[in-house]
């Protein structure tokens, strides 16, 4: 089946605006890129009363999926649906980070962007600069990033209930951006344009690398002979996460908090023998944790110094390698 743009019954700018269930008007939405994040946000907006009037995605399979998710929208390539994208009051550019600027330029060249339209992307890293082409024709720019992992296409209209959205907006667009977030049940979180990289790095540390640490723990536990490491780890990891979110450094437990250098050395010997890369991660986290606990007044300076000196350069045979940068 080949997806085609739906025929226009009238000029899209003249079609009657939709009304929300409470009688209040909701802004119409155009979606550029129907991947996981874009589809999830657009579906949530549609469920909140924001009609999705046009969707563009590059592949025929993507257009078929978009047609199934947004049956009332015009579906097609940018040139085919440009009038409906232009008519939308909110235009979501939901493409990979490196593609946002060139895709925005493509939309402007196709006359799919107009003055006073909200032109938004969903990137965590980028601020407003990647939407510069849209600003040149008078669109108001918004970075609208949901702080939520979306490993699969999300069709739950309540997927963003209670989820914070990192917002950076042109002057005059902040209230509209806040309204969109509130409509999907989210929580607006204002981020300065110049701090987007730092903001996004924090989320990668806490979100993406949490997955990395969990996988490392699973694989190491499996190497220790545990048949179902996920089941064994789940209560510990959930409790640790909850405690860390509410308590910070005082919630820390384990050998570093106790100043137990012998245990740390035993762990490093075992990890070096099985997976030196994981051992290096352990060393780095041990050093970071030691410093954090010391700054928080939870680890005495002599104990912290002993941990650092005793673990740096520690090798699999239990000796200290003076030449090692570890």
Phi and psi restraints in degrees (value plus and minus 20) as a CYANA .aco file:
   2 UNK   PHI    -121.3   -81.3
   2 UNK   PSI     105.5   145.5
   3 UNK   PHI     -96.4   -56.4
   3 UNK   PSI     116.4   156.4
   4 UNK   PHI    -148.7  -108.7
   4 UNK   PSI     133.8   173.8
   5 UNK   PHI     -86.1   -46.1
   5 UNK   PSI     120.1   160.1
   6 UNK   PHI     -90.6   -50.6
   6 UNK   PSI     123.9   163.9
   7 UNK   PHI     -86.7   -46.7
   7 UNK   PSI     126.5   166.5
   8 UNK   PHI    -101.3   -61.3
   8 UNK   PSI     113.3   153.3
   9 UNK   PHI    -111.3   -71.3
   9 UNK   PSI     -41.1    -1.1
  10 UNK   PHI    -182.8  -142.8
  10 UNK   PSI     154.1   194.1
  11 UNK   PHI     -78.6   -38.6
  11 UNK   PSI     109.0   149.0
  12 UNK   PHI     -78.8   -38.8
  12 UNK   PSI     -49.8    -9.8
  13 UNK   PHI     -90.2   -50.2
  13 UNK   PSI     -37.5     2.5
  14 UNK   PHI    -120.5   -80.5
  14 UNK   PSI     -24.4    15.6
  15 UNK   PHI     -87.8   -47.8
  15 UNK   PSI     128.2   168.2
  16 UNK   PHI     -86.5   -46.5
  16 UNK   PSI     108.4   148.4
  17 UNK   PHI     -85.6   -45.6
  17 UNK   PSI     126.0   166.0
  18 UNK   PHI     -93.5   -53.5
  18 UNK   PSI     138.1   178.1
  19 UNK   PHI    -138.2   -98.2
  19 UNK   PSI     122.4   162.4
  20 UNK   PHI     -94.7   -54.7
  20 UNK   PSI     142.3   182.3
  21 UNK   PHI     -75.4   -35.4
  21 UNK   PSI     -48.8    -8.8
  22 UNK   PHI    -106.5   -66.5
  22 UNK   PSI     -14.6    25.4
  23 UNK   PHI      72.0   112.0
  23 UNK   PSI     -32.7     7.3
  24 UNK   PHI    -101.7   -61.7
  24 UNK   PSI     128.0   168.0
  25 UNK   PHI     -97.2   -57.2
  25 UNK   PSI     120.6   160.6
  26 UNK   PHI    -135.2   -95.2
  26 UNK   PSI     125.8   165.8
  27 UNK   PHI     -94.4   -54.4
  27 UNK   PSI     123.9   163.9
  28 UNK   PHI     -99.2   -59.2
  28 UNK   PSI     136.9   176.9
  29 UNK   PHI    -147.9  -107.9
  29 UNK   PSI     115.6   155.6
  30 UNK   PHI    -133.5   -93.5
  30 UNK   PSI     119.6   159.6
  31 UNK   PHI    -139.4   -99.4
  31 UNK   PSI     105.0   145.0
  32 UNK   PHI    -131.9   -91.9
  32 UNK   PSI      84.8   124.8
  33 UNK   PHI      77.8   117.8
  33 UNK   PSI      88.4   128.4
  34 UNK   PHI    -126.6   -86.6
  34 UNK   PSI      29.9    69.9
  35 UNK   PHI    -100.7   -60.7
  35 UNK   PSI    -183.8  -143.8
  36 UNK   PHI     -80.7   -40.7
  36 UNK   PSI     -75.1   -35.1
  37 UNK   PHI     -86.7   -46.7
  37 UNK   PSI     -67.4   -27.4
  38 UNK   PHI     -81.6   -41.6
  38 UNK   PSI     -63.9   -23.9
  39 UNK   PHI     -85.7   -45.7
  39 UNK   PSI     -61.4   -21.4
  40 UNK   PHI     -82.7   -42.7
  40 UNK   PSI     -66.0   -26.0
  41 UNK   PHI     -86.7   -46.7
  41 UNK   PSI     -63.9   -23.9
  42 UNK   PHI     -84.8   -44.8
  42 UNK   PSI     -59.2   -19.2
  43 UNK   PHI     -84.6   -44.6
  43 UNK   PSI     -59.8   -19.8
  44 UNK   PHI     -85.3   -45.3
  44 UNK   PSI     -60.9   -20.9
  45 UNK   PHI     -84.6   -44.6
  45 UNK   PSI     -61.1   -21.1
  46 UNK   PHI     -82.0   -42.0
  46 UNK   PSI     -61.3   -21.3
  47 UNK   PHI     -85.0   -45.0
  47 UNK   PSI     -46.4    -6.4
  48 UNK   PHI    -106.5   -66.5
  48 UNK   PSI     -18.4    21.6
  49 UNK   PHI      84.3   124.3
  49 UNK   PSI     -12.2    27.8
  50 UNK   PHI    -114.6   -74.6
  50 UNK   PSI      85.0   125.0
  51 UNK   PHI     -84.5   -44.5
  51 UNK   PSI     111.1   151.1
  52 UNK   PHI    -108.0   -68.0
  52 UNK   PSI      90.8   130.8
  53 UNK   PHI    -117.9   -77.9
  53 UNK   PSI     -39.2     0.8
  54 UNK   PHI    -175.8  -135.8
  54 UNK   PSI     123.0   163.0
  55 UNK   PHI    -157.0  -117.0
  55 UNK   PSI     114.1   154.1
  56 UNK   PHI    -146.2  -106.2
  56 UNK   PSI     115.6   155.6
  57 UNK   PHI    -168.1  -128.1
  57 UNK   PSI     133.0   173.0
  58 UNK   PHI     -96.7   -56.7
  58 UNK   PSI     -52.9   -12.9
  59 UNK   PHI    -115.5   -75.5
  59 UNK   PSI     130.2   170.2
  60 UNK   PHI     -78.9   -38.9
  60 UNK   PSI     -59.0   -19.0
  61 UNK   PHI     -84.3   -44.3
  61 UNK   PSI     -60.7   -20.7
  62 UNK   PHI     -82.2   -42.2
  62 UNK   PSI     -57.6   -17.6
  63 UNK   PHI     -88.9   -48.9
  63 UNK   PSI     -55.9   -15.9
  64 UNK   PHI     -85.1   -45.1
  64 UNK   PSI     -62.6   -22.6
  65 UNK   PHI     -84.4   -44.4
  65 UNK   PSI     -60.6   -20.6
  66 UNK   PHI     -83.4   -43.4
  66 UNK   PSI     -59.3   -19.3
  67 UNK   PHI     -83.5   -43.5
  67 UNK   PSI     -53.5   -13.5
  68 UNK   PHI     -91.6   -51.6
  68 UNK   PSI     -56.7   -16.7
  69 UNK   PHI    -100.1   -60.1
  69 UNK   PSI     -52.6   -12.6
  70 UNK   PHI    -147.0  -107.0
  70 UNK   PSI      52.8    92.8
  71 UNK   PHI     -84.6   -44.6
  71 UNK   PSI     -40.1    -0.1
  72 UNK   PHI    -117.1   -77.1
  72 UNK   PSI     -18.9    21.1
  73 UNK   PHI    -111.9   -71.9
  73 UNK   PSI     134.7   174.7
  74 UNK   PHI     -98.2   -58.2
  74 UNK   PSI     109.1   149.1
  75 UNK   PHI    -138.8   -98.8
  75 UNK   PSI     113.2   153.2
  76 UNK   PHI     150.5   190.5
  76 UNK   PSI    -193.3  -153.3
  77 UNK   PHI     -92.9   -52.9
  77 UNK   PSI     145.0   185.0
  78 UNK   PHI     -73.9   -33.9
  78 UNK   PSI     -69.1   -29.1
  79 UNK   PHI     -81.5   -41.5
  79 UNK   PSI     -50.8   -10.8
  80 UNK   PHI     -92.4   -52.4
  80 UNK   PSI     -55.9   -15.9
  81 UNK   PHI    -133.1   -93.1
  81 UNK   PSI      -7.9    32.1
  82 UNK   PHI     -73.5   -33.5
  82 UNK   PSI     -61.0   -21.0
  83 UNK   PHI     -81.5   -41.5
  83 UNK   PSI     -54.7   -14.7
  84 UNK   PHI     -99.7   -59.7
  84 UNK   PSI     -52.8   -12.8
  85 UNK   PHI     -82.9   -42.9
  85 UNK   PSI     -62.6   -22.6
  86 UNK   PHI     -85.1   -45.1
  86 UNK   PSI     -56.9   -16.9
  87 UNK   PHI     -92.0   -52.0
  87 UNK   PSI     -44.3    -4.3
  88 UNK   PHI     -82.7   -42.7
  88 UNK   PSI     122.0   162.0
  89 UNK   PHI    -101.6   -61.6
  89 UNK   PSI     -43.1    -3.1
  90 UNK   PHI    -146.4  -106.4
  90 UNK   PSI     104.2   144.2
  91 UNK   PHI    -136.0   -96.0
  91 UNK   PSI      91.0   131.0
  92 UNK   PHI    -112.9   -72.9
  92 UNK   PSI      99.2   139.2
  93 UNK   PHI    -118.3   -78.3
  93 UNK   PSI      75.6   115.6
  94 UNK   PHI    -129.0   -89.0
  94 UNK   PSI      47.2    87.2
  95 UNK   PHI    -143.1  -103.1
  95 UNK   PSI     147.4   187.4
  96 UNK   PHI     -75.9   -35.9
  96 UNK   PSI     133.7   173.7
  97 UNK   PHI     -70.1   -30.1
  97 UNK   PSI     -68.5   -28.5
  98 UNK   PHI     -89.8   -49.8
  98 UNK   PSI     -34.7     5.3
  99 UNK   PHI    -115.1   -75.1
  99 UNK   PSI     -28.8    11.2
 100 UNK   PHI     -80.7   -40.7
 100 UNK   PSI     -70.0   -30.0
 101 UNK   PHI     -83.3   -43.3
 101 UNK   PSI     -70.0   -30.0
 102 UNK   PHI     -85.9   -45.9
 102 UNK   PSI     -55.2   -15.2
 103 UNK   PHI     -87.6   -47.6
 103 UNK   PSI     -58.1   -18.1
 104 UNK   PHI     -82.7   -42.7
 104 UNK   PSI     -62.4   -22.4
 105 UNK   PHI     -81.9   -41.9
 105 UNK   PSI     -58.7   -18.7
 106 UNK   PHI     -83.2   -43.2
 106 UNK   PSI     -61.4   -21.4
 107 UNK   PHI     -84.7   -44.7
 107 UNK   PSI     -61.2   -21.2
 108 UNK   PHI     -83.9   -43.9
 108 UNK   PSI     -63.1   -23.1
 109 UNK   PHI     -83.1   -43.1
 109 UNK   PSI     -50.2   -10.2
 110 UNK   PHI    -106.0   -66.0
 110 UNK   PSI     -15.8    24.2
 111 UNK   PHI      42.2    82.2
 111 UNK   PSI      16.2    56.2
 112 UNK   PHI    -118.6   -78.6
 112 UNK   PSI     -19.2    20.8
 113 UNK   PHI    -143.0  -103.0
 113 UNK   PSI     121.7   161.7
 114 UNK   PHI    -159.2  -119.2
 114 UNK   PSI     150.8   190.8
 115 UNK   PHI     -84.5   -44.5
 115 UNK   PSI     123.8   163.8
 116 UNK   PHI      50.6    90.6
 116 UNK   PSI     -20.9    19.1
 117 UNK   PHI     -95.9   -55.9
 117 UNK   PSI     119.7   159.7
 118 UNK   PHI     -96.5   -56.5
 118 UNK   PSI     100.4   140.4
 119 UNK   PHI    -130.6   -90.6
 119 UNK   PSI      90.6   130.6
 120 UNK   PHI    -144.6  -104.6
 120 UNK   PSI     125.1   165.1
 121 UNK   PHI    -138.6   -98.6
 121 UNK   PSI     146.7   186.7
 122 UNK   PHI    -130.9   -90.9
 122 UNK   PSI      -5.7    34.3
 123 UNK   PHI     -94.3   -54.3
 123 UNK   PSI     122.1   162.1
 124 UNK   PHI     -98.7   -58.7
 124 UNK   PSI     -59.0   -19.0
 125 UNK   PHI     -92.7   -52.7
 125 UNK   PSI     -66.4   -26.4
 126 UNK   PHI    -100.8   -60.8
 126 UNK   PSI     128.8   168.8
 127 UNK   PHI    -119.6   -79.6
 127 UNK   PSI    -151.8  -111.8
 128 UNK   PHI    -112.2   -72.2
 128 UNK   PSI     -38.5     1.5
 129 UNK   PHI     -78.7   -38.7
 129 UNK   PSI     -55.9   -15.9
 130 UNK   PHI     -89.5   -49.5
 130 UNK   PSI     -31.3     8.7
 131 UNK   PHI    -122.3   -82.3
 131 UNK   PSI      -0.5    39.5
 132 UNK   PHI     -78.0   -38.0
 132 UNK   PSI     -57.1   -17.1
 133 UNK   PHI     -80.7   -40.7
 133 UNK   PSI     -56.4   -16.4
 134 UNK   PHI     -89.8   -49.8
 134 UNK   PSI     -56.8   -16.8
 135 UNK   PHI     -83.0   -43.0
 135 UNK   PSI     -49.5    -9.5
 136 UNK   PHI     -85.9   -45.9
 136 UNK   PSI     -39.5     0.5
 137 UNK   PHI    -128.9   -88.9
 137 UNK   PSI      -8.9    31.1
 138 UNK   PHI      76.3   116.3
 138 UNK   PSI     -15.2    24.8
 139 UNK   PHI     -90.2   -50.2
 139 UNK   PSI     132.2   172.2
 140 UNK   PHI    -120.1   -80.1
 140 UNK   PSI     112.5   152.5
 141 UNK   PHI    -118.4   -78.4
 141 UNK   PSI     123.5   163.5
 142 UNK   PHI    -163.1  -123.1
 142 UNK   PSI     112.1   152.1
 143 UNK   PHI    -116.9   -76.9
 143 UNK   PSI     102.3   142.3
 144 UNK   PHI    -151.1  -111.1
 144 UNK   PSI      71.2   111.2
 145 UNK   PHI    -132.9   -92.9
 145 UNK   PSI      95.0   135.0
 146 UNK   PHI     -95.5   -55.5
 146 UNK   PSI     108.6   148.6
 147 UNK   PHI    -106.0   -66.0
 147 UNK   PSI      57.3    97.3
 148 UNK   PHI    -177.7  -137.7
 148 UNK   PSI     117.7   157.7
 149 UNK   PHI    -101.8   -61.8
 149 UNK   PSI     117.3   157.3
 150 UNK   PHI    -149.6  -109.6
 150 UNK   PSI      56.9    96.9
 151 UNK   PHI     -88.9   -48.9
 151 UNK   PSI     -42.4    -2.4
 152 UNK   PHI    -152.8  -112.8
 152 UNK   PSI     144.3   184.3
 153 UNK   PHI     -80.0   -40.0
 153 UNK   PSI     108.1   148.1
 154 UNK   PHI    -124.2   -84.2
 154 UNK   PSI     101.2   141.2
 155 UNK   PHI    -133.6   -93.6
 155 UNK   PSI      -9.3    30.7
 156 UNK   PHI    -102.7   -62.7
 156 UNK   PSI      97.4   137.4
 157 UNK   PHI     -84.0   -44.0
 157 UNK   PSI     -37.3     2.7
 158 UNK   PHI    -119.2   -79.2
 158 UNK   PSI      -3.2    36.8
 159 UNK   PHI     -81.0   -41.0
 159 UNK   PSI     -46.0    -6.0
 160 UNK   PHI    -127.5   -87.5
 160 UNK   PSI      -7.3    32.7
 161 UNK   PHI     -82.7   -42.7
 161 UNK   PSI     101.6   141.6
 162 UNK   PHI      59.2    99.2
 162 UNK   PSI     -18.2    21.8
 163 UNK   PHI    -106.4   -66.4
 163 UNK   PSI     113.0   153.0
 164 UNK   PHI     -96.9   -56.9
 164 UNK   PSI     124.8   164.8
 165 UNK   PHI    -139.6   -99.6
 165 UNK   PSI     104.4   144.4
 166 UNK   PHI     -96.8   -56.8
 166 UNK   PSI      93.4   133.4
 167 UNK   PHI    -130.6   -90.6
 167 UNK   PSI     109.8   149.8
 168 UNK   PHI    -149.4  -109.4
 168 UNK   PSI     109.5   149.5
 169 UNK   PHI    -161.0  -121.0
 169 UNK   PSI     130.6   170.6
 170 UNK   PHI     -82.6   -42.6
 170 UNK   PSI     134.8   174.8
 171 UNK   PHI     -75.2   -35.2
 171 UNK   PSI     112.9   152.9
 172 UNK   PHI      72.2   112.2
 172 UNK   PSI     -33.8     6.2
 173 UNK   PHI    -121.4   -81.4
 173 UNK   PSI     -30.3     9.7
 174 UNK   PHI     -81.2   -41.2
 174 UNK   PSI     -62.6   -22.6
 175 UNK   PHI     -83.9   -43.9
 175 UNK   PSI     -59.6   -19.6
 176 UNK   PHI     -86.9   -46.9
 176 UNK   PSI     -59.1   -19.1
 177 UNK   PHI     -85.1   -45.1
 177 UNK   PSI     -63.0   -23.0
 178 UNK   PHI     -79.3   -39.3
 178 UNK   PSI     -59.5   -19.5
 179 UNK   PHI     -84.2   -44.2
 179 UNK   PSI     -61.4   -21.4
 180 UNK   PHI     -82.5   -42.5
 180 UNK   PSI     -63.4   -23.4
 181 UNK   PHI     -84.0   -44.0
 181 UNK   PSI     -64.5   -24.5
 182 UNK   PHI     -82.6   -42.6
 182 UNK   PSI     -55.6   -15.6
 183 UNK   PHI     -84.2   -44.2
 183 UNK   PSI     -50.0   -10.0
 184 UNK   PHI    -114.8   -74.8
 184 UNK   PSI     -11.6    28.4
 185 UNK   PHI      65.0   105.0
 185 UNK   PSI      -9.4    30.6
 186 UNK   PHI    -106.1   -66.1
 186 UNK   PSI     158.4   198.4
 187 UNK   PHI    -140.6  -100.6
 187 UNK   PSI      97.7   137.7
 188 UNK   PHI     -87.9   -47.9
 188 UNK   PSI     116.2   156.2
 189 UNK   PHI    -153.2  -113.2
 189 UNK   PSI      87.7   127.7
 190 UNK   PHI     -98.5   -58.5
 190 UNK   PSI     108.4   148.4
 191 UNK   PHI    -142.6  -102.6
 191 UNK   PSI     109.1   149.1
 192 UNK   PHI     -85.1   -45.1
 192 UNK   PSI     124.9   164.9
 193 UNK   PHI     -77.0   -37.0
 193 UNK   PSI     -60.4   -20.4
 194 UNK   PHI     -96.4   -56.4
 194 UNK   PSI     -23.5    16.5
 195 UNK   PHI    -133.3   -93.3
 195 UNK   PSI      -5.7    34.3
 196 UNK   PHI     -85.1   -45.1
 196 UNK   PSI     -58.8   -18.8
 197 UNK   PHI     -81.5   -41.5
 197 UNK   PSI     -63.5   -23.5
 198 UNK   PHI     -86.7   -46.7
 198 UNK   PSI     -62.6   -22.6
 199 UNK   PHI     -76.3   -36.3
 199 UNK   PSI     -68.1   -28.1
 200 UNK   PHI     -91.3   -51.3
 200 UNK   PSI     -55.3   -15.3
 201 UNK   PHI     -80.1   -40.1
 201 UNK   PSI     -58.8   -18.8
 202 UNK   PHI     -82.2   -42.2
 202 UNK   PSI     -60.0   -20.0
 203 UNK   PHI     -89.9   -49.9
 203 UNK   PSI     -56.0   -16.0
 204 UNK   PHI     -86.5   -46.5
 204 UNK   PSI     -61.5   -21.5
 205 UNK   PHI     -79.2   -39.2
 205 UNK   PSI     -67.2   -27.2
 206 UNK   PHI    -102.3   -62.3
 206 UNK   PSI     -46.4    -6.4
 207 UNK   PHI    -124.6   -84.6
 207 UNK   PSI     -85.7   -45.7
 208 UNK   PHI     -84.3   -44.3
 208 UNK   PSI     -64.1   -24.1
 209 UNK   PHI     -96.5   -56.5
 209 UNK   PSI     -38.0     2.0
 210 UNK   PHI     -82.3   -42.3
 210 UNK   PSI     -59.2   -19.2
 211 UNK   PHI     -82.2   -42.2
 211 UNK   PSI     -63.5   -23.5
 212 UNK   PHI     -80.3   -40.3
 212 UNK   PSI     -65.0   -25.0
 213 UNK   PHI     -86.0   -46.0
 213 UNK   PSI     -59.2   -19.2
 214 UNK   PHI     -84.6   -44.6
 214 UNK   PSI     -62.7   -22.7
 215 UNK   PHI     -83.8   -43.8
 215 UNK   PSI     -61.3   -21.3
 216 UNK   PHI     -81.6   -41.6
 216 UNK   PSI     -61.7   -21.7
 217 UNK   PHI     -85.5   -45.5
 217 UNK   PSI     -61.7   -21.7
 218 UNK   PHI     -81.0   -41.0
 218 UNK   PSI     -68.2   -28.2
 219 UNK   PHI     -87.7   -47.7
 219 UNK   PSI     -56.5   -16.5
 220 UNK   PHI     -89.1   -49.1
 220 UNK   PSI     -58.8   -18.8
 221 UNK   PHI     -87.2   -47.2
 221 UNK   PSI     -56.6   -16.6
 222 UNK   PHI     -83.4   -43.4
 222 UNK   PSI     -58.7   -18.7
 223 UNK   PHI     -85.8   -45.8
 223 UNK   PSI     -42.9    -2.9
 224 UNK   PHI    -103.8   -63.8
 224 UNK   PSI     -19.4    20.6
 225 UNK   PHI      78.5   118.5
 225 UNK   PSI     -10.3    29.7
 226 UNK   PHI    -101.7   -61.7
 226 UNK   PSI     105.2   145.2
 227 UNK   PHI     -90.5   -50.5
 227 UNK   PSI     -59.0   -19.0
 228 UNK   PHI    -148.4  -108.4
 228 UNK   PSI      60.5   100.5
 229 UNK   PHI     -84.8   -44.8
 229 UNK   PSI     -50.0   -10.0
 230 UNK   PHI     -82.2   -42.2
 230 UNK   PSI     -64.0   -24.0
 231 UNK   PHI     -85.4   -45.4
 231 UNK   PSI     -60.9   -20.9
 232 UNK   PHI     -85.9   -45.9
 232 UNK   PSI     -58.2   -18.2
 233 UNK   PHI    -100.9   -60.9
 233 UNK   PSI     -47.9    -7.9
 234 UNK   PHI     -72.7   -32.7
 234 UNK   PSI     -71.5   -31.5
 235 UNK   PHI     -81.7   -41.7
 235 UNK   PSI     -60.4   -20.4
 236 UNK   PHI     -83.7   -43.7
 236 UNK   PSI     -68.1   -28.1
 237 UNK   PHI     -85.7   -45.7
 237 UNK   PSI     -61.5   -21.5
 238 UNK   PHI     -84.4   -44.4
 238 UNK   PSI     -63.6   -23.6
 239 UNK   PHI     -86.0   -46.0
 239 UNK   PSI     -60.7   -20.7
 240 UNK   PHI     -83.5   -43.5
 240 UNK   PSI     -61.7   -21.7
 241 UNK   PHI     -84.7   -44.7
 241 UNK   PSI     -67.3   -27.3
 242 UNK   PHI     -79.8   -39.8
 242 UNK   PSI     -63.5   -23.5
 243 UNK   PHI     -85.6   -45.6
 243 UNK   PSI     -61.0   -21.0
 244 UNK   PHI     -87.1   -47.1
 244 UNK   PSI     -58.3   -18.3
 245 UNK   PHI     -85.5   -45.5
 245 UNK   PSI     -54.5   -14.5
 246 UNK   PHI    -116.0   -76.0
 246 UNK   PSI     -48.9    -8.9
 247 UNK   PHI    -130.2   -90.2
 247 UNK   PSI     -38.5     1.5
 248 UNK   PHI      44.8    84.8
 248 UNK   PSI    -166.0  -126.0
 249 UNK   PHI     -78.0   -38.0
 249 UNK   PSI     -56.3   -16.3
 250 UNK   PHI     -80.1   -40.1
 250 UNK   PSI     -37.6     2.4
 251 UNK   PHI    -102.4   -62.4
 251 UNK   PSI     -26.1    13.9
 252 UNK   PHI     -86.8   -46.8
 252 UNK   PSI     123.0   163.0
 253 UNK   PHI    -153.9  -113.9
 253 UNK   PSI     158.6   198.6
 254 UNK   PHI      84.3   124.3
 254 UNK   PSI    -195.9  -155.9
 255 UNK   PHI     -86.1   -46.1
 255 UNK   PSI     -52.7   -12.7
 256 UNK   PHI     -88.4   -48.4
 256 UNK   PSI     -63.5   -23.5
 257 UNK   PHI     -80.2   -40.2
 257 UNK   PSI     -55.3   -15.3
 258 UNK   PHI    -103.2   -63.2
 258 UNK   PSI     -30.0    10.0
 259 UNK   PHI      51.9    91.9
 259 UNK   PSI      10.1    50.1
 260 UNK   PHI    -110.6   -70.6
 260 UNK   PSI      64.6   104.6
 261 UNK   PHI     -85.0   -45.0
 261 UNK   PSI     -55.8   -15.8
 262 UNK   PHI     -79.9   -39.9
 262 UNK   PSI     -61.1   -21.1
 263 UNK   PHI     -87.5   -47.5
 263 UNK   PSI     -62.7   -22.7
 264 UNK   PHI     -78.5   -38.5
 264 UNK   PSI     -64.3   -24.3
 265 UNK   PHI     -84.8   -44.8
 265 UNK   PSI     -58.7   -18.7
 266 UNK   PHI     -83.4   -43.4
 266 UNK   PSI     -61.1   -21.1
 267 UNK   PHI     -81.5   -41.5
 267 UNK   PSI     -64.2   -24.2
 268 UNK   PHI     -85.0   -45.0
 268 UNK   PSI     -59.1   -19.1
 269 UNK   PHI     -80.5   -40.5
 269 UNK   PSI     -65.4   -25.4
 270 UNK   PHI     -86.1   -46.1
 270 UNK   PSI     -63.6   -23.6
 271 UNK   PHI     -89.9   -49.9
 271 UNK   PSI     -59.4   -19.4
 272 UNK   PHI     -79.2   -39.2
 272 UNK   PSI     -54.5   -14.5
 273 UNK   PHI     -94.1   -54.1
 273 UNK   PSI     -48.2    -8.2
 274 UNK   PHI    -119.4   -79.4
 274 UNK   PSI     -66.4   -26.4
 275 UNK   PHI    -175.3  -135.3
 275 UNK   PSI      75.1   115.1
 276 UNK   PHI     -78.4   -38.4
 276 UNK   PSI     -49.1    -9.1
 277 UNK   PHI     -85.6   -45.6
 277 UNK   PSI     -61.1   -21.1
 278 UNK   PHI     -87.9   -47.9
 278 UNK   PSI     -55.7   -15.7
 279 UNK   PHI     -80.7   -40.7
 279 UNK   PSI     -59.6   -19.6
 280 UNK   PHI     -85.4   -45.4
 280 UNK   PSI     -57.7   -17.7
 281 UNK   PHI     -83.2   -43.2
 281 UNK   PSI     -63.6   -23.6
 282 UNK   PHI     -78.5   -38.5
 282 UNK   PSI     -66.8   -26.8
 283 UNK   PHI     -77.8   -37.8
 283 UNK   PSI     -66.8   -26.8
 284 UNK   PHI     -84.2   -44.2
 284 UNK   PSI     -62.1   -22.1
 285 UNK   PHI     -90.6   -50.6
 285 UNK   PSI     -54.8   -14.8
 286 UNK   PHI     -81.7   -41.7
 286 UNK   PSI     -64.0   -24.0
 287 UNK   PHI     -86.1   -46.1
 287 UNK   PSI     -62.3   -22.3
 288 UNK   PHI     -85.4   -45.4
 288 UNK   PSI     -63.3   -23.3
 289 UNK   PHI     -84.7   -44.7
 289 UNK   PSI     -60.9   -20.9
 290 UNK   PHI     -78.9   -38.9
 290 UNK   PSI     -67.4   -27.4
 291 UNK   PHI     -84.2   -44.2
 291 UNK   PSI     -61.3   -21.3
 292 UNK   PHI     -84.2   -44.2
 292 UNK   PSI     -63.7   -23.7
 293 UNK   PHI     -86.0   -46.0
 293 UNK   PSI     -57.3   -17.3
 294 UNK   PHI     -85.7   -45.7
 294 UNK   PSI     -64.7   -24.7
 295 UNK   PHI     -84.9   -44.9
 295 UNK   PSI     -50.6   -10.6
 296 UNK   PHI    -102.4   -62.4
 296 UNK   PSI     -20.6    19.4
 297 UNK   PHI      56.9    96.9
 297 UNK   PSI       0.0    40.0
 298 UNK   PHI    -124.1   -84.1
 298 UNK   PSI     -22.3    17.7
 299 UNK   PHI    -162.8  -122.8
 299 UNK   PSI     102.8   142.8
 300 UNK   PHI     -84.7   -44.7
 300 UNK   PSI     126.0   166.0
 301 UNK   PHI     -76.1   -36.1
 301 UNK   PSI     -63.8   -23.8
 302 UNK   PHI     -81.6   -41.6
 302 UNK   PSI     -57.1   -17.1
 303 UNK   PHI     -87.8   -47.8
 303 UNK   PSI     -63.0   -23.0
 304 UNK   PHI     -81.9   -41.9
 304 UNK   PSI     -62.6   -22.6
 305 UNK   PHI     -83.8   -43.8
 305 UNK   PSI     -59.0   -19.0
 306 UNK   PHI     -85.6   -45.6
 306 UNK   PSI     -59.2   -19.2
 307 UNK   PHI     -83.6   -43.6
 307 UNK   PSI     -66.8   -26.8
 308 UNK   PHI     -84.2   -44.2
 308 UNK   PSI     -65.8   -25.8
 309 UNK   PHI     -88.6   -48.6
 309 UNK   PSI     -54.1   -14.1
 310 UNK   PHI     -98.0   -58.0
 310 UNK   PSI     -45.9    -5.9
 311 UNK   PHI    -119.2   -79.2
 311 UNK   PSI     -45.1    -5.1
 312 UNK   PHI     -87.9   -47.9
 312 UNK   PSI     107.7   147.7
 313 UNK   PHI      56.7    96.7
 313 UNK   PSI     -10.8    29.2
 314 UNK   PHI     -91.0   -51.0
 314 UNK   PSI     111.9   151.9
 315 UNK   PHI    -126.1   -86.1
 315 UNK   PSI     152.8   192.8
 316 UNK   PHI     -84.4   -44.4
 316 UNK   PSI     -44.7    -4.7
 317 UNK   PHI    -109.0   -69.0
 317 UNK   PSI     -16.2    23.8
 318 UNK   PHI      72.3   112.3
 318 UNK   PSI     -24.6    15.4
 319 UNK   PHI    -109.1   -69.1
 319 UNK   PSI     147.8   187.8
 320 UNK   PHI    -123.0   -83.0
 320 UNK   PSI     105.3   145.3
 321 UNK   PHI    -113.1   -73.1
 321 UNK   PSI      87.6   127.6
 322 UNK   PHI     -86.7   -46.7
 322 UNK   PSI     -40.8    -0.8
 323 UNK   PHI    -107.6   -67.6
 323 UNK   PSI     -31.6     8.4
 324 UNK   PHI     -97.0   -57.0
 324 UNK   PSI     116.4   156.4
 325 UNK   PHI     -99.2   -59.2
 325 UNK   PSI     -23.9    16.1
